[in-house]
Amino acid sequence: MVDKYDFELDMIGDNSNSLILREIAPNSNVLEFGPAHGRMTKYLKETLNCTISIVEKDTESGTQASIFSNYPFVGDYWGDIEKYNWLDKFNVLHIKFDYVIFADVLEHLYNPWEVLSSVKRVLKDTGSVLISVPNVAHNSVLIDLFNNKFEYREVGLLDNTHIRFFTQPSLLDMVTKAGFSVKKILDAHNAVENTEFKNSFEDVPEDVAIFLKQREYGDVYQFVWSLSL
């Protein structure tokens, strides 16, 4: 069976994965949540020579990612982020990280607020948390809503496994309440006509299109932020 998250790493374009990986210094200690099949894990290990711990609930994909991980936490017991068994283990081992990565992960969690706050216990004082989160207020979503459409998809902004949805203010609110500051904004942009929705500004009245084109964050496809304590 083909996994919808099993795709090649693109380090040429400005996507959520490449934007995050460019922020990581070689030889760092990294905690990666939800690595799937390990496309980023492989790069961290082989190109950046990092020491990597992964937390992945899916046993099949996590086993593949474990090949490139020094400390894999995989499966329903260790790899379920919201069971926090990984956190207890790291606390016992007194392991702290230079970077913690949530690349398109937080939106899949029931309580991302608590999870984000919890990683403060394993982050070095000088460390960074790197997150990427889809923007549910992208203009392509709003164009569909204007036309009474709201359709989940296999991947993308309305991925059918997303549990939580964020706009810029709601994401900032979560980050702030979790005890972090936004150190750097690296957002990934995508024009309406290039998204999975296959729509355009021609699908709404001209005055609506003019308004949408002027909206702040309207072309932000994913919020990609570097957070600090």
Secondary structure, DSSP 8 states (H G I E B T S, - for coil): ---TT-----SSS--HHHHHHTT--TT-EEEEE--TTTHHHHHHHHTS--EEEEEES-HHHHHHHHTT-SEEEEHHHHS-GGG-HHHHHHHHHT--EEEEEEES-GGG-S-HHHHHHHGGGTEEEEEEEEEEEEBTT-HHHHHHHHTT----BSSSTTBTT----B-HHHHHHHHHHTT-EEEEE--EE--GGGSTT---GGGS-HHHHHHHHH-TTTTEEEEEEEEE-
